[in-house]
Every structure is written in structure tokens, then in C-alpha cells.
Amino acid sequence: MLHWNVLTSADPEWQGLYALPAATIFHGERWCRVLERGFGGPVEAPALLSGDGRVVAAWPACMLTLGPVRMLYGVFPKGNFVGEAETIAEHLDGLRDVCRSRGVHAVRMIACEDDPVRDLPGAIRTEQVRHVLDLAGRTPESLWDGYKQIVRRQVRQARKAGLEVRPMGREEFGAFHEMQAEMLARNTSATGLSPAFHEAIWDELAGDGTAEFLVAEGDGVPVGAIVGIHDGRVTYYFAGCSRTDALAMRPNDLLMHTLIEHAIERGAETLDFLSSAAGDAGLIRFKEKWGGERRPFDLLEWWFSPWRRGLWMAGMALARNRAGAAVIRWLRGHST
């Protein structure tokens, strides 16, 4: 008989989660350490276990304490169940009971088109936009030939401006964080990842090339950067940033082109651009001009405390305000 238990990254069973069906690099031990450093909370996995203790299905998630709200947040950026999908639906009531017993006020789960759990009873669904670029059979030459004329022109523009792309060094995080802060201020966003998060990605994943940090440089000055994560046949565009006064030089275009080339050279068959807010027209256009096709990507929020949800919604409204977003960026360690 199946029963629920909550695993932590210290449990021996955790080591097997990455090998379960539907698991990605984001379900492994190294990424869990990134989450724990970046979000400042423990990573847990409500898991369905068989009678002999075998993990049948599990949902790794980060426990976040956000003021009066304790939220179990499915591992960013791919947060759904891994394992035997057919077992999940009939046991969701047990998941709710486990969450409540641990003092969890809300669950946030990410649902893509191929995820086993696409709904939670009574959940609030927020639709976002995810883009995926098919790279199967591509070569760097066919990639370039397949670009729209405007894309080729923008990449050439960056090169004519004297920009070059090179690997980023660990000692360059000061400049990287400054560019991240400029980007967040430019987009009036309070939701960027903390500086500690990107440094944790470097420390855990850059050593063997799983994470790739690239910098666009002009006259010895970094003007843009991009972070890609390589996971076998899939490369993920994880983050990008640039200096506002260098946007006319098109650093973001040169960086994205380089990341896609590197993905092809590594044998990737897919570039996953991950999600964009449905209203972020500029970012959506940027992803689509490379040939990215839209795929479902939903946020499911499952609340067990209505008044705490009211506080959460008030905080989200503050984050969407320019002044409020600036305050939150400052609290999270972004200087701009």
C-alpha cells in the first residue's frame, strides 16, 4: 500500500530521484543545494512510498518562509512530480494532509505540457508562456541560415560594435550582479533571483560545464551576460542580463546566438527558454524571434489559509508597483 513521507536531501532515498522518469537536472542533489543557498530554505520532497520503502513518485520543493506565509515551492524552474505518474491523482488528498500537518499554508507547483500533475483540486492557475526551440539535426551553419534576416543583422551589429563573447570568471560576479540589478530596474521587476542564487549555480554546476556563464565584452568592459544549463539533450536558457547604456550594441543577441551554437555543439536537441509572464511582451518577442515555439507552462497555487493568501496578494501588488519593486530589490540584495 502506498503512503506519504517527506524526504530531505540528507535521506539516502533522495539520491535516486534524479533517475526517476521525467526527472531533469533540476531534480538532482546539486540543484537542491543551489536552491537551499539561493532561497535560504530547506528542500523537501513529499514522496509516495511503496510498502518496502521504494520511492514511487516524489515532488521536490523548497520550503519558503515569506513573512507569515510558509510556501512549499516546486523546485524552480521545473517543479512537478517525477516517477510513476499514474499513481499521483488518487493520492492528492494525502498530499494536502501532509502539507497541513507540516504547517504549510500554500503549495506552488509548476505544470508543463508533459508533467504528470496538471491540476490540483481547487488550485488557482496562472498561465505563463514557455518557449522551446527544436535543435535536432541542426548545425551551426544551418542555424545561421535559418535565422530571420533581422536576427542575422542584429548579431552582426553586435560584432561590428566590437563585442566578443567569452567565458565568465568566478571573480566577475560583482559586474554580473550589477548588470542583473540594472535589468531588474529597467523592467520594474522585484522577482529576480538573489545574487547568492547565481553564485550557487556557479559553485555547484560550472565546474564540469553543466552551467555555462558567458560574458559579452567590449573594450575590456562586460556589457552583458547569459547563463545556460546543459542537461543532456536539453539546454536551458536560465538567465540573461545587460547594461542599459549598451543595449544599442545588441549584447543580448550575440550572447543568445552563442549559447544556441554551444548547445548544438554539445549535441542538444532542444533549447528550452523556460517561462515568461504572459504580459511580458518584450521577453516573449525576444524568445520567439529565435524560432522558439510556445508551450504550456502554468503555475498552480494551492492555498490552505485564506487570510494568508490575502497577505500574499497584497505583497504581490506591492511588487508590481515601481516603488515597491525597488524596495523589494533592495531587501533581496540588488543595489539598483
MARKOL-495937 format. One record per residue (C-alpha): x, y, z; residue number from 1; residue in one letter. Coordinates in steps of 0.5 Angstrom, whole numbers. Layout:
BEGIN
<sedo east="X" north="Y" up="Z" resi="NUM" resn="A"/>
...
//
This chain:
BEGIN
<sedo east="0" north="0" up="0" resi="1" resn="M"/>
<sedo east="3" north="7" up="-2" resi="2" resn="L"/>
<sedo east="4" north="12" up="4" resi="3" resn="H"/>
<sedo east="7" north="19" up="4" resi="4" resn="W"/>
<sedo east="13" north="21" up="7" resi="5" resn="N"/>
<sedo east="17" north="27" up="7" resi="6" resn="V"/>
<sedo east="24" north="26" up="5" resi="7" resn="L"/>
<sedo east="30" north="31" up="6" resi="8" resn="T"/>
<sedo east="36" north="32" up="1" resi="9" resn="S"/>
<sedo east="40" north="28" up="7" resi="10" resn="A"/>
<sedo east="36" north="22" up="6" resi="11" resn="D"/>
<sedo east="39" north="16" up="2" resi="12" resn="P"/>
<sedo east="33" north="16" up="-2" resi="13" resn="E"/>
<sedo east="34" north="23" up="-5" resi="14" resn="W"/>
<sedo east="40" north="20" up="-9" resi="15" resn="Q"/>
<sedo east="35" north="16" up="-13" resi="16" resn="G"/>
<sedo east="30" north="22" up="-15" resi="17" resn="L"/>
<sedo east="34" north="24" up="-21" resi="18" resn="Y"/>
<sedo east="34" north="17" up="-24" resi="19" resn="A"/>
<sedo east="26" north="17" up="-24" resi="20" resn="L"/>
<sedo east="22" north="18" up="-30" resi="21" resn="P"/>
<sedo east="21" north="25" up="-32" resi="22" resn="A"/>
<sedo east="27" north="28" up="-28" resi="23" resn="A"/>
<sedo east="32" north="33" up="-30" resi="24" resn="T"/>
<sedo east="38" north="36" up="-28" resi="25" resn="I"/>
<sedo east="33" north="41" up="-23" resi="26" resn="F"/>
<sedo east="31" north="35" up="-19" resi="27" resn="H"/>
<sedo east="38" north="33" up="-17" resi="28" resn="G"/>
<sedo east="42" north="34" up="-11" resi="29" resn="E"/>
<sedo east="47" north="39" up="-14" resi="30" resn="R"/>
<sedo east="41" north="43" up="-16" resi="31" resn="W"/>
<sedo east="38" north="42" up="-9" resi="32" resn="C"/>
<sedo east="44" north="45" up="-6" resi="33" resn="R"/>
<sedo east="43" north="51" up="-10" resi="34" resn="V"/>
<sedo east="36" north="52" up="-8" resi="35" resn="L"/>
<sedo east="38" north="52" up="-1" resi="36" resn="E"/>
<sedo east="43" north="57" up="-2" resi="37" resn="R"/>
<sedo east="39" north="61" up="-6" resi="38" resn="G"/>
<sedo east="33" north="61" up="-3" resi="39" resn="F"/>
<sedo east="35" north="60" up="4" resi="40" resn="G"/>
<sedo east="30" north="55" up="6" resi="41" resn="G"/>
<sedo east="31" north="47" up="6" resi="42" resn="P"/>
<sedo east="29" north="43" up="0" resi="43" resn="V"/>
<sedo east="24" north="37" up="2" resi="44" resn="E"/>
<sedo east="20" north="32" up="-2" resi="45" resn="A"/>
<sedo east="13" north="30" up="-1" resi="46" resn="P"/>
<sedo east="14" north="23" up="-3" resi="47" resn="A"/>
<sedo east="9" north="17" up="-5" resi="48" resn="L"/>
<sedo east="13" north="10" up="-2" resi="49" resn="L"/>
<sedo east="11" north="3" up="-3" resi="50" resn="S"/>
<sedo east="11" north="-2" up="3" resi="51" resn="G"/>
<sedo east="18" north="-4" up="2" resi="52" resn="D"/>
<sedo east="20" north="4" up="2" resi="53" resn="G"/>
<sedo east="21" north="5" up="-5" resi="54" resn="R"/>
<sedo east="20" north="12" up="-8" resi="55" resn="V"/>
<sedo east="14" north="11" up="-13" resi="56" resn="V"/>
<sedo east="14" north="18" up="-14" resi="57" resn="A"/>
<sedo east="16" north="25" up="-11" resi="58" resn="A"/>
<sedo east="16" north="32" up="-11" resi="59" resn="W"/>
<sedo east="22" north="36" up="-9" resi="60" resn="P"/>
<sedo east="20" north="43" up="-7" resi="61" resn="A"/>
<sedo east="23" north="49" up="-3" resi="62" resn="C"/>
<sedo east="20" north="51" up="4" resi="63" resn="M"/>
<sedo east="20" north="58" up="3" resi="64" resn="L"/>
<sedo east="18" north="63" up="9" resi="65" resn="T"/>
<sedo east="16" north="69" up="7" resi="66" resn="L"/>
<sedo east="13" north="74" up="12" resi="67" resn="G"/>
<sedo east="7" north="70" up="15" resi="68" resn="P"/>
<sedo east="7" north="65" up="9" resi="69" resn="V"/>
<sedo east="10" north="58" up="9" resi="70" resn="R"/>
<sedo east="10" north="56" up="2" resi="71" resn="M"/>
<sedo east="12" north="49" up="-1" resi="72" resn="L"/>
<sedo east="15" north="52" up="-8" resi="73" resn="Y"/>
<sedo east="16" north="46" up="-13" resi="74" resn="G"/>
<sedo east="24" north="46" up="-15" resi="75" resn="V"/>
<sedo east="25" north="52" up="-19" resi="76" resn="F"/>
<sedo east="25" north="52" up="-25" resi="77" resn="P"/>
<sedo east="22" north="45" up="-27" resi="78" resn="K"/>
<sedo east="17" north="44" up="-21" resi="79" resn="G"/>
<sedo east="13" north="38" up="-21" resi="80" resn="N"/>
<sedo east="12" north="30" up="-20" resi="81" resn="F"/>
<sedo east="18" north="25" up="-22" resi="82" resn="V"/>
<sedo east="17" north="18" up="-22" resi="83" resn="G"/>
<sedo east="10" north="14" up="-24" resi="84" resn="E"/>
<sedo east="5" north="19" up="-26" resi="85" resn="A"/>
<sedo east="-1" north="14" up="-26" resi="86" resn="E"/>
<sedo east="0" north="14" up="-18" resi="87" resn="T"/>
<sedo east="-1" north="21" up="-17" resi="88" resn="I"/>
<sedo east="-8" north="23" up="-18" resi="89" resn="A"/>
<sedo east="-12" north="18" up="-13" resi="90" resn="E"/>
<sedo east="-7" north="21" up="-7" resi="91" resn="H"/>
<sedo east="-7" north="28" up="-8" resi="92" resn="L"/>
<sedo east="-12" north="29" up="-1" resi="93" resn="D"/>
<sedo east="-6" north="25" up="2" resi="94" resn="G"/>
<sedo east="-1" north="31" up="0" resi="95" resn="L"/>
<sedo east="-6" north="36" up="2" resi="96" resn="R"/>
<sedo east="-6" north="33" up="9" resi="97" resn="D"/>
<sedo east="2" north="32" up="9" resi="98" resn="V"/>
<sedo east="3" north="40" up="8" resi="99" resn="C"/>
<sedo east="-2" north="42" up="13" resi="100" resn="R"/>
<sedo east="1" north="37" up="18" resi="101" resn="S"/>
<sedo east="8" north="41" up="17" resi="102" resn="R"/>
<sedo east="5" north="48" up="18" resi="103" resn="G"/>
<sedo east="5" north="49" up="10" resi="104" resn="V"/>
<sedo east="0" north="55" up="8" resi="105" resn="H"/>
<sedo east="1" north="54" up="1" resi="106" resn="A"/>
<sedo east="3" north="50" up="-5" resi="107" resn="V"/>
<sedo east="6" north="53" up="-11" resi="108" resn="R"/>
<sedo east="7" north="48" up="-17" resi="109" resn="M"/>
<sedo east="10" north="49" up="-24" resi="110" resn="I"/>
<sedo east="6" north="45" up="-29" resi="111" resn="A"/>
<sedo east="9" north="44" up="-36" resi="112" resn="C"/>
<sedo east="5" north="40" up="-42" resi="113" resn="E"/>
<sedo east="8" north="34" up="-40" resi="114" resn="D"/>
<sedo east="8" north="34" up="-33" resi="115" resn="D"/>
<sedo east="4" north="28" up="-29" resi="116" resn="P"/>
<sedo east="0" north="33" up="-25" resi="117" resn="V"/>
<sedo east="-3" north="39" up="-29" resi="118" resn="R"/>
<sedo east="-8" north="41" up="-24" resi="119" resn="D"/>
<sedo east="-10" north="41" up="-16" resi="120" resn="L"/>
<sedo east="-17" north="41" up="-13" resi="121" resn="P"/>
<sedo east="-19" north="48" up="-12" resi="122" resn="G"/>
<sedo east="-12" north="51" up="-14" resi="123" resn="A"/>
<sedo east="-11" north="58" up="-17" resi="124" resn="I"/>
<sedo east="-8" north="57" up="-24" resi="125" resn="R"/>
<sedo east="-4" north="63" up="-27" resi="126" resn="T"/>
<sedo east="-2" north="62" up="-34" resi="127" resn="E"/>
<sedo east="5" north="63" up="-37" resi="128" resn="Q"/>
<sedo east="9" north="63" up="-43" resi="129" resn="V"/>
<sedo east="14" north="58" up="-45" resi="130" resn="R"/>
<sedo east="18" north="57" up="-51" resi="131" resn="H"/>
<sedo east="22" north="51" up="-54" resi="132" resn="V"/>
<sedo east="27" north="51" up="-60" resi="133" resn="L"/>
<sedo east="28" north="45" up="-64" resi="134" resn="D"/>
<sedo east="35" north="44" up="-65" resi="135" resn="L"/>
<sedo east="35" north="37" up="-67" resi="136" resn="A"/>
<sedo east="39" north="36" up="-74" resi="137" resn="G"/>
<sedo east="42" north="43" up="-73" resi="138" resn="R"/>
<sedo east="49" north="45" up="-75" resi="139" resn="T"/>
<sedo east="52" north="52" up="-73" resi="140" resn="P"/>
<sedo east="51" north="53" up="-81" resi="141" resn="E"/>
<sedo east="44" north="51" up="-82" resi="142" resn="S"/>
<sedo east="42" north="55" up="-75" resi="143" resn="L"/>
<sedo east="45" north="62" up="-78" resi="144" resn="W"/>
<sedo east="42" north="60" up="-85" resi="145" resn="D"/>
<sedo east="35" north="59" up="-81" resi="146" resn="G"/>
<sedo east="35" north="66" up="-78" resi="147" resn="Y"/>
<sedo east="30" north="71" up="-80" resi="148" resn="K"/>
<sedo east="34" north="77" up="-83" resi="149" resn="Q"/>
<sedo east="33" north="81" up="-77" resi="150" resn="I"/>
<sedo east="37" north="77" up="-73" resi="151" resn="V"/>
<sedo east="43" north="76" up="-77" resi="152" resn="R"/>
<sedo east="43" north="83" up="-78" resi="153" resn="R"/>
<sedo east="43" north="84" up="-70" resi="154" resn="Q"/>
<sedo east="48" north="79" up="-69" resi="155" resn="V"/>
<sedo east="53" north="82" up="-74" resi="156" resn="R"/>
<sedo east="51" north="89" up="-71" resi="157" resn="Q"/>
<sedo east="54" north="87" up="-64" resi="158" resn="A"/>
<sedo east="60" north="84" up="-68" resi="159" resn="R"/>
<sedo east="61" north="91" up="-71" resi="160" resn="K"/>
<sedo east="61" north="94" up="-65" resi="161" resn="A"/>
<sedo east="67" north="90" up="-63" resi="162" resn="G"/>
<sedo east="63" north="86" up="-58" resi="163" resn="L"/>
<sedo east="66" north="79" up="-56" resi="164" resn="E"/>
<sedo east="64" north="73" up="-52" resi="165" resn="V"/>
<sedo east="68" north="69" up="-47" resi="166" resn="R"/>
<sedo east="67" north="65" up="-41" resi="167" resn="P"/>
<sedo east="66" north="69" up="-35" resi="168" resn="M"/>
<sedo east="70" north="68" up="-29" resi="169" resn="G"/>
<sedo east="68" north="67" up="-22" resi="170" resn="R"/>
<sedo east="71" north="73" up="-20" resi="171" resn="E"/>
<sedo east="67" north="77" up="-24" resi="172" resn="E"/>
<sedo east="61" north="77" up="-20" resi="173" resn="F"/>
<sedo east="61" north="84" up="-18" resi="174" resn="G"/>
<sedo east="60" north="86" up="-25" resi="175" resn="A"/>
<sedo east="55" north="81" up="-26" resi="176" resn="F"/>
<sedo east="50" north="83" up="-20" resi="177" resn="H"/>
<sedo east="51" north="90" up="-23" resi="178" resn="E"/>
<sedo east="48" north="88" up="-29" resi="179" resn="M"/>
<sedo east="43" north="84" up="-26" resi="180" resn="Q"/>
<sedo east="41" north="90" up="-22" resi="181" resn="A"/>
<sedo east="40" north="94" up="-28" resi="182" resn="E"/>
<sedo east="36" north="89" up="-32" resi="183" resn="M"/>
<sedo east="31" north="89" up="-26" resi="184" resn="L"/>
<sedo east="31" north="96" up="-25" resi="185" resn="A"/>
<sedo east="30" north="97" up="-33" resi="186" resn="R"/>
<sedo east="24" north="92" up="-33" resi="187" resn="N"/>
<sedo east="21" north="95" up="-26" resi="188" resn="T"/>
<sedo east="22" north="88" up="-23" resi="189" resn="S"/>
<sedo east="22" north="85" up="-16" resi="190" resn="A"/>
<sedo east="22" north="78" up="-18" resi="191" resn="T"/>
<sedo east="30" north="77" up="-20" resi="192" resn="G"/>
<sedo east="34" north="72" up="-16" resi="193" resn="L"/>
<sedo east="38" north="74" up="-11" resi="194" resn="S"/>
<sedo east="46" north="74" up="-12" resi="195" resn="P"/>
<sedo east="47" north="68" up="-8" resi="196" resn="A"/>
<sedo east="43" north="64" up="-12" resi="197" resn="F"/>
<sedo east="47" north="65" up="-19" resi="198" resn="H"/>
<sedo east="54" north="64" up="-14" resi="199" resn="E"/>
<sedo east="51" north="58" up="-12" resi="200" resn="A"/>
<sedo east="50" north="55" up="-19" resi="201" resn="I"/>
<sedo east="57" north="57" up="-21" resi="202" resn="W"/>
<sedo east="60" north="53" up="-15" resi="203" resn="D"/>
<sedo east="55" north="47" up="-16" resi="204" resn="E"/>
<sedo east="55" north="46" up="-23" resi="205" resn="L"/>
<sedo east="60" north="51" up="-27" resi="206" resn="A"/>
<sedo east="66" north="46" up="-25" resi="207" resn="G"/>
<sedo east="64" north="41" up="-30" resi="208" resn="D"/>
<sedo east="61" north="45" up="-35" resi="209" resn="G"/>
<sedo east="54" north="44" up="-33" resi="210" resn="T"/>
<sedo east="53" north="51" up="-32" resi="211" resn="A"/>
<sedo east="56" north="56" up="-37" resi="212" resn="E"/>
<sedo east="57" north="63" up="-36" resi="213" resn="F"/>
<sedo east="58" north="67" up="-42" resi="214" resn="L"/>
<sedo east="60" north="75" up="-42" resi="215" resn="V"/>
<sedo east="60" north="80" up="-48" resi="216" resn="A"/>
<sedo east="65" north="85" up="-47" resi="217" resn="E"/>
<sedo east="67" north="91" up="-51" resi="218" resn="G"/>
<sedo east="74" north="95" up="-50" resi="219" resn="D"/>
<sedo east="75" north="90" up="-44" resi="220" resn="G"/>
<sedo east="68" north="92" up="-40" resi="221" resn="V"/>
<sedo east="63" north="87" up="-39" resi="222" resn="P"/>
<sedo east="56" north="89" up="-42" resi="223" resn="V"/>
<sedo east="52" north="83" up="-42" resi="224" resn="G"/>
<sedo east="52" north="76" up="-39" resi="225" resn="A"/>
<sedo east="48" north="70" up="-40" resi="226" resn="I"/>
<sedo east="47" north="63" up="-36" resi="227" resn="V"/>
<sedo east="46" north="57" up="-40" resi="228" resn="G"/>
<sedo east="45" north="50" up="-36" resi="229" resn="I"/>
<sedo east="46" north="44" up="-40" resi="230" resn="H"/>
<sedo east="43" north="37" up="-39" resi="231" resn="D"/>
<sedo east="44" north="32" up="-44" resi="232" resn="G"/>
<sedo east="40" north="33" up="-50" resi="233" resn="R"/>
<sedo east="37" north="40" up="-47" resi="234" resn="V"/>
<sedo east="40" north="46" up="-46" resi="235" resn="T"/>
<sedo east="36" north="51" up="-41" resi="236" resn="Y"/>
<sedo east="37" north="59" up="-42" resi="237" resn="Y"/>
<sedo east="37" north="60" up="-35" resi="238" resn="F"/>
<sedo east="38" north="68" up="-34" resi="239" resn="A"/>
<sedo east="41" north="74" up="-38" resi="240" resn="G"/>
<sedo east="43" north="81" up="-36" resi="241" resn="C"/>
<sedo east="46" north="87" up="-40" resi="242" resn="S"/>
<sedo east="48" north="94" up="-38" resi="243" resn="R"/>
<sedo east="43" north="99" up="-40" resi="244" resn="T"/>
<sedo east="47" north="104" up="-44" resi="245" resn="D"/>
<sedo east="50" north="98" up="-48" resi="246" resn="A"/>
<sedo east="43" north="96" up="-51" resi="247" resn="L"/>
<sedo east="44" north="99" up="-57" resi="248" resn="A"/>
<sedo east="50" north="95" up="-58" resi="249" resn="M"/>
<sedo east="46" north="88" up="-58" resi="250" resn="R"/>
<sedo east="50" north="84" up="-53" resi="251" resn="P"/>
<sedo east="44" north="80" up="-51" resi="252" resn="N"/>
<sedo east="43" north="78" up="-59" resi="253" resn="D"/>
<sedo east="50" north="76" up="-59" resi="254" resn="L"/>
<sedo east="50" north="72" up="-53" resi="255" resn="L"/>
<sedo east="44" north="68" up="-54" resi="256" resn="M"/>
<sedo east="47" north="66" up="-61" resi="257" resn="H"/>
<sedo east="53" north="64" up="-58" resi="258" resn="T"/>
<sedo east="49" north="60" up="-53" resi="259" resn="L"/>
<sedo east="45" north="56" up="-58" resi="260" resn="I"/>
<sedo east="51" north="55" up="-62" resi="261" resn="E"/>
<sedo east="54" north="52" up="-56" resi="262" resn="H"/>
<sedo east="48" north="48" up="-55" resi="263" resn="A"/>
<sedo east="48" north="45" up="-62" resi="264" resn="I"/>
<sedo east="56" north="43" up="-61" resi="265" resn="E"/>
<sedo east="54" north="39" up="-55" resi="266" resn="R"/>
<sedo east="49" north="35" up="-58" resi="267" resn="G"/>
<sedo east="43" north="38" up="-55" resi="268" resn="A"/>
<sedo east="36" north="37" up="-59" resi="269" resn="E"/>
<sedo east="32" north="42" up="-55" resi="270" resn="T"/>
<sedo east="34" north="49" up="-53" resi="271" resn="L"/>
<sedo east="28" north="51" up="-47" resi="272" resn="D"/>
<sedo east="28" north="58" up="-46" resi="273" resn="F"/>
<sedo east="23" north="57" up="-40" resi="274" resn="L"/>
<sedo east="18" north="61" up="-38" resi="275" resn="S"/>
<sedo east="16" north="69" up="-39" resi="276" resn="S"/>
<sedo east="10" north="72" up="-35" resi="277" resn="A"/>
<sedo east="4" north="72" up="-40" resi="278" resn="A"/>
<sedo east="4" north="80" up="-40" resi="279" resn="G"/>
<sedo east="12" north="81" up="-42" resi="280" resn="D"/>
<sedo east="11" north="82" up="-49" resi="281" resn="A"/>
<sedo east="19" north="84" up="-50" resi="282" resn="G"/>
<sedo east="21" north="78" up="-47" resi="283" resn="L"/>
<sedo east="17" north="74" up="-51" resi="284" resn="I"/>
<sedo east="18" north="77" up="-57" resi="285" resn="R"/>
<sedo east="26" north="76" up="-56" resi="286" resn="F"/>
<sedo east="25" north="69" up="-55" resi="287" resn="K"/>
<sedo east="20" north="68" up="-61" resi="288" resn="E"/>
<sedo east="25" north="71" up="-66" resi="289" resn="K"/>
<sedo east="30" north="66" up="-65" resi="290" resn="W"/>
<sedo east="25" north="61" up="-67" resi="291" resn="G"/>
<sedo east="22" north="59" up="-60" resi="292" resn="G"/>
<sedo east="15" north="55" up="-60" resi="293" resn="E"/>
<sedo east="10" north="57" up="-55" resi="294" resn="R"/>
<sedo east="9" north="51" up="-50" resi="295" resn="R"/>
<sedo east="4" north="51" up="-44" resi="296" resn="P"/>
<sedo east="7" north="53" up="-37" resi="297" resn="F"/>
<sedo east="2" north="54" up="-31" resi="298" resn="D"/>
<sedo east="3" north="56" up="-24" resi="299" resn="L"/>
<sedo east="-1" north="52" up="-19" resi="300" resn="L"/>
<sedo east="-3" north="55" up="-13" resi="301" resn="E"/>
<sedo east="-6" north="51" up="-7" resi="302" resn="W"/>
<sedo east="-8" north="55" up="-1" resi="303" resn="W"/>
<sedo east="-10" north="52" up="6" resi="304" resn="F"/>
<sedo east="-10" north="59" up="9" resi="305" resn="S"/>
<sedo east="-15" north="64" up="6" resi="306" resn="P"/>
<sedo east="-12" north="70" up="10" resi="307" resn="W"/>
<sedo east="-5" north="69" up="9" resi="308" resn="R"/>
<sedo east="-7" north="69" up="2" resi="309" resn="R"/>
<sedo east="-10" north="76" up="2" resi="310" resn="G"/>
<sedo east="-3" north="78" up="5" resi="311" resn="L"/>
<sedo east="1" north="74" up="0" resi="312" resn="W"/>
<sedo east="-3" north="78" up="-6" resi="313" resn="M"/>
<sedo east="-2" north="85" up="-2" resi="314" resn="A"/>
<sedo east="5" north="83" up="-3" resi="315" resn="G"/>
<sedo east="5" north="82" up="-10" resi="316" resn="M"/>
<sedo east="1" north="88" up="-11" resi="317" resn="A"/>
<sedo east="7" north="92" up="-8" resi="318" resn="L"/>
<sedo east="12" north="88" up="-12" resi="319" resn="A"/>
<sedo east="8" north="90" up="-18" resi="320" resn="R"/>
<sedo east="9" north="98" up="-16" resi="321" resn="N"/>
<sedo east="15" north="101" up="-19" resi="322" resn="R"/>
<sedo east="17" north="104" up="-12" resi="323" resn="A"/>
<sedo east="15" north="97" up="-8" resi="324" resn="G"/>
<sedo east="19" north="93" up="-13" resi="325" resn="A"/>
<sedo east="25" north="98" up="-12" resi="326" resn="A"/>
<sedo east="24" north="97" up="-4" resi="327" resn="V"/>
<sedo east="24" north="89" up="-5" resi="328" resn="I"/>
<sedo east="30" north="89" up="-10" resi="329" resn="R"/>
<sedo east="34" north="93" up="-4" resi="330" resn="W"/>
<sedo east="32" north="88" up="1" resi="331" resn="L"/>
<sedo east="34" north="82" up="-3" resi="332" resn="R"/>
<sedo east="41" north="85" up="-4" resi="333" resn="G"/>
<sedo east="40" north="88" up="-11" resi="334" resn="H"/>
<sedo east="44" north="95" up="-11" resi="335" resn="S"/>
<sedo east="39" north="99" up="-16" resi="336" resn="T"/>
//
